[in-house]
Amino acid sequence: MERKNILFISSWFPNKIEPTNGNFVQRHAEAVSLVHNVEILHTIGDFDQDEKYLFDDRLINGIRTLIVYYKNSKNPVKNFFRRMKAYNKGFSKLQKPDLVHANILHNNMLFAVYLKKKYKIPFVVTEHWTALRKINAEVTSKIIKQTAVIIGNQAEFILPVSNDLLLGLRDLGITTKMMVVPNVVNTQLFVPQRKADTEFTFIHVSNLIPRKNPEKILDVALNLLDKGFVFRFQLGGDGNDEILNKLRNKVENSKFSDKITVFGIQTLNEIADRMGSSNCFILFSEDENQPCVIAESFASEIKVISTNVGGIGEFFPDNAGILLKKVDEAELYSAMVRMLKHDRNDDLSFLSQYAKDTFSQEMIAMKFSAIYAQVLKGLRS
């Protein structure tokens, strides 16, 4: 396969201000880098910097990653033009790509449209944004939806991470060819670990925002412990200090501080270790697309309890756990009881095999490569 030059740009990407924001985009880029030459360009505003533009140009996991920080203001129009200028300045420092892989149909990705118009560089878009799900159409602003349609209909391909999201994009009026390509999991990092003969462990990892309902999960866990069930619970992620402190206080004021661990931001390796030493992952979200954490759970051979929202049910094999109809604490309580009473000696090797076949870097790279080849062949013909 001929290696192409692929430029990843994204509306969200990990940076010094938001260290884990859009890390799923970074993982897609890393998968593609197995078979193509990849560079990453991202821009973000910083209220605290004096300089108009700062360039952070480094090699991250083998990929040249250029983040351009611009001086932020309280004027969104001014910020948009500064952001476009930052993209342009960054682009001038990189190799000219054969194709741009854009991410998230936010107005940032108008830069991909600009590159197509000015330099004839085609682009595809991977979409992750829950705001563009059909179920959220009434609450998502008109300007966001209109912008998504403008950019989407200029792209050569749209690659939503779930069919649920694909239907939402079609409903908006995007007519571009689409294909579902899910999020990626490093199946060399998230691996099955032999569980020591210790207490059953539940785990929840997220950004701990309200729609993830971390406090409700904690309340159910405390209720179960109070009823005499025996288990451990790991709860945390990259939430802000306020929510972390609230969760920690609730645990410290309970009788079960020796059974529950609340943790802050972690490296991917640390998350892999925590998952590997757990028995069941809990996701209790009101809104999702196709969460990496569930795929990581499967790769780690641990079962999942999750609300059946967005594209979760599309990537949930039989016997992989329990899907809940809605955010309901009584339902979660019952599901956790069922999981605790389940035979822990089940052979779960089918879960890690499913993860390799569906979410591994090699599989995702192959899918993206086929799309790139189709787009570039179409330009030549």
C-alpha positions as CSV (number, residue, x, y, z in Angstrom):
1,M,0.0,0.0,0.0
2,E,1.4,3.4,-1.0
3,R,1.8,5.7,2.0
4,K,-0.1,8.9,1.6
5,N,0.4,12.2,3.5
6,I,-2.6,12.7,5.7
7,L,-3.3,15.9,7.8
8,F,-5.6,15.5,10.8
9,I,-7.3,18.6,11.9
10,S,-10.0,18.6,14.6
11,S,-12.3,20.9,16.5
12,W,-11.3,19.1,19.7
13,F,-7.8,17.8,20.5
14,P,-5.7,17.3,23.6
15,N,-3.8,20.5,24.5
16,K,-2.3,22.2,27.6
17,I,-5.7,23.8,28.4
18,E,-7.8,20.7,27.9
19,P,-5.4,17.7,28.2
20,T,-7.9,15.0,27.4
21,N,-10.4,16.8,25.1
22,G,-10.8,14.9,21.8
23,N,-8.2,12.2,22.8
24,F,-10.3,9.8,20.6
25,V,-9.2,11.9,17.6
26,Q,-5.6,11.5,18.6
27,R,-6.1,7.7,18.7
28,H,-7.6,7.7,15.2
29,A,-4.6,9.6,14.0
30,E,-2.2,7.1,15.7
31,A,-4.1,4.2,14.0
32,V,-3.8,5.8,10.6
33,S,0.0,6.5,11.2
34,L,0.5,2.7,11.0
35,V,0.0,2.8,7.3
36,H,0.3,6.5,6.2
37,N,2.4,9.6,7.0
38,V,0.4,11.6,9.5
39,E,0.7,15.1,10.8
40,I,-1.7,16.8,13.2
41,L,-2.7,20.5,13.3
42,H,-4.9,22.0,16.0
43,T,-5.6,25.6,17.2
44,I,-7.1,26.8,20.4
45,G,-7.5,30.2,22.2
46,D,-5.7,31.0,25.5
47,F,-6.9,33.9,27.6
48,D,-3.7,33.9,29.6
49,Q,-1.1,34.4,26.9
50,D,0.3,37.8,25.8
51,E,1.5,36.8,22.4
52,K,-1.0,36.7,19.5
53,Y,0.3,33.3,18.4
54,L,2.3,30.6,20.1
55,F,3.5,27.4,18.3
56,D,3.8,24.1,20.2
57,D,5.5,21.8,17.6
58,R,6.5,18.4,18.9
59,L,6.5,14.6,18.2
60,I,3.8,12.9,20.2
61,N,3.6,9.1,19.9
62,G,5.6,9.3,16.7
63,I,3.4,11.9,15.0
64,R,4.3,15.5,14.4
65,T,1.7,17.4,16.3
66,L,1.5,21.2,15.9
67,I,-0.8,23.1,18.2
68,V,-1.1,26.8,17.6
69,Y,-2.4,28.9,20.6
70,Y,-3.9,32.2,19.8
71,K,-4.7,35.0,22.2
72,N,-8.3,34.5,23.2
73,S,-10.8,37.3,23.5
74,K,-14.5,37.5,24.7
75,N,-15.5,38.3,21.1
76,P,-16.5,35.1,19.3
77,V,-16.2,36.6,15.8
78,K,-12.7,37.9,16.5
79,N,-11.8,34.5,17.9
80,F,-13.0,32.7,14.8
81,F,-10.8,34.8,12.6
82,R,-7.8,34.4,14.9
83,R,-8.4,30.7,14.9
84,M,-8.5,30.6,11.0
85,K,-5.3,32.6,10.9
86,A,-3.7,30.3,13.4
87,Y,-4.7,27.3,11.2
88,N,-3.2,29.0,8.2
89,K,0.0,29.8,10.0
90,G,0.3,26.2,11.2
91,F,-0.5,24.8,7.8
92,S,2.3,26.7,6.3
93,K,4.8,24.9,8.5
94,L,3.6,21.4,7.6
95,Q,4.0,19.2,4.5
96,K,1.3,19.5,1.9
97,P,-1.1,16.6,2.5
98,D,-2.7,14.4,-0.1
99,L,-5.9,14.4,2.0
100,V,-7.2,16.2,5.1
101,H,-8.9,14.1,7.7
102,A,-11.1,16.6,9.6
103,N,-13.0,15.9,12.8
104,I,-16.2,17.3,14.2
105,L,-18.5,19.5,12.0
106,H,-17.9,22.6,14.1
107,N,-17.1,25.9,12.4
108,N,-13.4,25.2,12.9
109,M,-13.6,22.7,10.1
110,L,-14.4,25.5,7.6
111,F,-10.6,25.5,7.4
112,A,-10.9,22.1,5.6
113,V,-13.3,23.7,3.1
114,Y,-10.8,26.6,2.6
115,L,-8.0,24.1,1.9
116,K,-10.1,22.3,-0.6
117,K,-11.1,25.5,-2.4
118,K,-7.6,27.0,-2.4
119,Y,-5.3,24.0,-2.9
120,K,-7.7,21.3,-4.2
121,I,-7.0,19.1,-1.2
122,P,-9.9,16.7,-0.6
123,F,-11.2,16.1,2.9
124,V,-13.2,13.5,4.9
125,V,-14.8,14.1,8.2
126,T,-15.1,11.8,11.2
127,E,-18.1,12.9,13.4
128,H,-18.4,12.4,17.2
129,W,-20.6,15.2,18.3
130,T,-23.7,14.2,20.3
131,A,-25.2,17.6,19.5
132,L,-25.8,16.3,15.9
133,R,-27.8,13.2,17.0
134,K,-31.4,13.2,15.7
135,I,-32.7,13.1,19.2
136,N,-30.9,16.4,20.0
137,A,-32.0,18.3,16.9
138,E,-34.5,20.4,18.8
139,V,-32.0,21.6,21.4
140,T,-29.0,22.1,19.1
141,S,-28.8,25.7,17.8
142,K,-29.7,26.4,14.2
143,I,-26.3,28.0,13.4
144,I,-24.5,24.8,14.6
145,K,-26.7,22.6,12.4
146,Q,-26.4,24.9,9.4
147,T,-22.6,25.1,9.7
148,A,-22.5,21.3,9.9
149,V,-24.5,20.9,6.7
150,I,-22.3,23.5,4.9
151,I,-19.1,21.7,5.8
152,G,-20.5,18.2,5.5
153,N,-21.8,18.7,2.0
154,Q,-18.3,19.9,0.9
155,A,-16.6,16.8,2.2
156,E,-15.9,13.7,0.1
157,F,-17.0,11.3,2.9
158,I,-18.5,11.6,6.3
159,L,-17.5,8.9,8.8
160,P,-19.7,9.0,11.9
161,V,-18.7,6.7,14.8
162,S,-22.2,5.2,15.0
163,N,-25.2,4.6,12.8
164,D,-27.3,6.5,15.3
165,L,-25.2,9.6,14.5
166,L,-25.2,8.8,10.7
167,L,-29.0,9.0,10.8
168,G,-28.8,12.4,12.6
169,L,-26.5,13.8,10.0
170,R,-28.8,12.6,7.2
171,D,-31.7,14.2,8.9
172,L,-29.9,17.5,9.0
173,G,-29.7,17.4,5.2
174,I,-26.1,16.2,4.7
175,T,-26.1,14.2,1.4
176,T,-22.4,13.3,1.2
177,K,-21.5,9.6,1.2
178,M,-21.3,8.1,4.7
179,M,-19.8,5.1,6.4
180,V,-19.6,4.2,10.1
181,V,-16.1,3.8,11.4
182,P,-16.0,3.4,15.2
183,N,-13.5,4.7,17.7
184,V,-10.2,3.0,18.1
185,V,-8.7,1.1,21.0
186,N,-5.1,0.2,21.5
187,T,-5.5,-3.5,22.0
188,Q,-1.8,-3.8,22.8
189,L,-2.4,-1.6,25.8
190,F,-5.9,-2.6,26.9
191,V,-5.4,-6.3,27.4
192,P,-7.0,-9.0,29.6
193,Q,-5.3,-9.4,32.9
194,R,-5.6,-12.3,35.2
195,K,-7.9,-11.2,38.0
196,A,-6.4,-12.0,41.4
197,D,-8.8,-13.7,43.8
198,T,-10.0,-10.4,45.3
199,E,-13.3,-8.6,45.7
200,F,-15.4,-7.9,42.7
201,T,-14.6,-4.4,41.4
202,F,-16.8,-2.0,39.5
203,I,-15.2,0.9,37.6
204,H,-16.5,4.2,36.1
205,V,-14.2,6.5,34.1
206,S,-15.3,9.7,32.3
207,N,-15.0,13.4,32.3
208,L,-17.6,13.3,35.1
209,I,-19.9,15.9,33.5
210,P,-23.5,16.0,34.7
211,R,-24.9,13.9,31.8
212,K,-22.5,11.0,32.8
213,N,-24.3,10.9,36.2
214,P,-21.2,9.9,38.3
215,E,-22.9,11.0,41.6
216,K,-25.9,8.8,40.8
217,I,-23.6,5.8,40.2
218,L,-21.9,6.5,43.5
219,D,-25.2,6.7,45.3
220,V,-26.3,3.3,44.0
221,A,-22.9,1.8,45.0
222,L,-23.2,3.2,48.5
223,N,-26.7,1.8,48.8
224,L,-25.6,-1.6,47.7
225,L,-22.7,-1.6,50.2
226,D,-25.1,-0.5,52.9
227,K,-27.3,-3.5,52.1
228,G,-24.3,-5.8,52.7
229,F,-23.1,-6.5,49.2
230,V,-19.3,-6.9,49.0
231,F,-17.3,-5.2,46.3
232,R,-14.9,-2.4,45.5
233,F,-15.7,0.6,43.3
234,Q,-13.2,2.8,41.3
235,L,-14.7,6.1,40.2
236,G,-12.9,9.0,38.5
237,G,-11.5,10.7,35.4
238,D,-10.7,14.2,34.2
239,G,-13.5,16.0,35.9
240,N,-13.0,19.4,37.4
241,D,-12.0,19.8,41.1
242,E,-15.5,20.8,42.2
243,I,-17.1,17.5,41.1
244,L,-14.1,15.4,42.3
245,N,-14.2,17.1,45.7
246,K,-17.9,16.5,45.9
247,L,-17.5,12.8,45.1
248,R,-14.6,12.5,47.6
249,N,-16.5,14.2,50.3
250,K,-19.5,11.9,49.8
251,V,-17.2,8.8,50.1
252,E,-15.3,10.1,53.1
253,N,-18.6,10.9,54.9
254,S,-19.8,7.3,54.3
255,K,-19.0,4.1,56.1
256,F,-17.3,2.7,53.0
257,S,-14.2,4.9,52.3
258,D,-12.1,1.7,52.4
259,K,-14.2,0.2,49.5
260,I,-14.4,3.2,47.1
261,T,-11.5,5.0,45.3
262,V,-12.1,8.4,43.7
263,F,-9.3,9.4,41.3
264,G,-8.5,12.3,39.1
265,I,-7.0,12.6,35.6
266,Q,-5.0,9.5,34.5
267,T,-2.7,8.5,31.7
268,L,-4.0,5.9,29.3
269,N,-1.7,3.4,30.8
270,E,-3.1,4.0,34.3
271,I,-6.6,3.7,32.9
272,A,-5.7,0.4,31.2
273,D,-4.3,-0.9,34.6
274,R,-7.4,0.1,36.5
275,M,-9.7,-1.5,33.9
276,G,-7.6,-4.7,33.8
277,S,-7.9,-5.1,37.6
278,S,-11.7,-4.6,37.5
279,N,-14.6,-6.9,36.7
280,C,-17.3,-4.6,35.4
281,F,-17.5,-1.1,33.8
282,I,-20.5,1.1,34.5
283,L,-21.6,3.9,32.1
284,F,-24.8,5.7,33.2
285,S,-25.0,8.4,30.6
286,E,-28.0,10.3,29.3
287,D,-26.4,10.9,25.9
288,E,-23.5,9.2,24.1
289,N,-22.3,8.2,20.6
290,Q,-19.9,5.3,20.7
291,P,-17.8,5.6,23.9
292,C,-14.1,4.5,23.8
293,V,-14.4,3.3,27.4
294,I,-16.8,0.5,26.5
295,A,-14.5,-0.7,23.7
296,E,-11.6,-0.5,26.2
297,S,-13.6,-2.6,28.6
298,F,-14.2,-5.3,26.1
299,A,-10.5,-5.3,25.1
300,S,-9.8,-5.8,28.8
301,E,-12.3,-8.7,29.0
302,I,-14.5,-7.0,31.5
303,K,-18.3,-6.8,31.2
304,V,-20.3,-3.6,31.0
305,I,-23.4,-2.1,32.5
306,S,-24.6,0.8,30.4
307,T,-27.6,2.9,29.5
308,N,-28.6,2.0,25.9
309,V,-28.2,5.5,24.4
310,G,-26.7,6.6,21.0
311,G,-24.7,4.0,19.3
312,I,-23.8,1.9,22.3
313,G,-26.2,-0.9,21.4
314,E,-24.7,-1.1,17.9
315,F,-21.4,-2.2,19.3
316,F,-22.5,-4.5,22.2
317,P,-22.2,-8.2,21.6
318,D,-24.4,-10.8,23.2
319,N,-23.4,-11.6,26.8
320,A,-21.2,-8.5,27.0
321,G,-23.1,-7.2,30.0
322,I,-26.4,-5.4,30.7
323,L,-28.0,-2.6,28.7
324,L,-30.4,-0.3,30.7
325,K,-33.3,1.3,29.0
326,K,-32.8,4.7,30.7
327,V,-31.0,6.5,33.6
328,D,-32.9,4.9,36.4
329,E,-31.1,4.2,39.7
330,A,-33.4,1.2,40.5
331,E,-32.5,-0.4,37.2
332,L,-28.8,0.2,37.9
333,Y,-29.1,-1.3,41.3
334,S,-30.7,-4.4,39.9
335,A,-28.0,-4.7,37.2
336,M,-25.2,-4.4,39.7
337,V,-26.8,-7.1,41.9
338,R,-27.1,-9.4,38.8
339,M,-23.4,-8.8,38.0
340,L,-22.3,-9.5,41.5
341,K,-24.2,-12.8,41.6
342,H,-22.9,-13.8,38.1
343,D,-20.3,-16.6,37.8
344,R,-16.9,-14.8,37.8
345,N,-15.2,-17.7,36.0
346,D,-17.0,-17.1,32.7
347,D,-14.7,-17.3,29.7
348,L,-14.7,-13.7,28.4
349,S,-12.1,-14.2,25.6
350,F,-14.9,-13.5,23.1
351,L,-14.9,-9.9,24.3
352,S,-11.2,-9.2,23.6
353,Q,-11.6,-10.9,20.2
354,Y,-14.6,-8.7,19.4
355,A,-12.5,-5.6,20.4
356,K,-9.6,-6.7,18.1
357,D,-12.0,-7.4,15.2
358,T,-13.9,-4.1,15.6
359,F,-11.9,-1.4,17.3
360,S,-8.2,-2.3,17.0
361,Q,-5.7,0.2,15.4
362,E,-5.1,-2.3,12.5
363,M,-8.8,-2.6,11.7
364,I,-9.6,1.1,11.9
365,A,-6.5,2.0,9.8
366,M,-7.6,-0.5,7.2
367,K,-11.1,1.1,7.0
368,F,-9.8,4.6,6.8
369,S,-7.2,3.6,4.2
370,A,-9.9,2.1,2.0
371,I,-11.9,5.4,2.2
372,Y,-8.8,7.5,1.4
373,A,-8.0,5.3,-1.6
374,Q,-11.5,5.6,-2.9
375,V,-11.5,9.4,-2.5
376,L,-8.0,9.9,-4.1
377,K,-8.9,7.4,-7.0
378,G,-12.0,9.4,-7.6
379,L,-10.0,12.6,-8.0
380,R,-7.6,11.0,-10.6
381,S,-10.4,9.5,-12.7
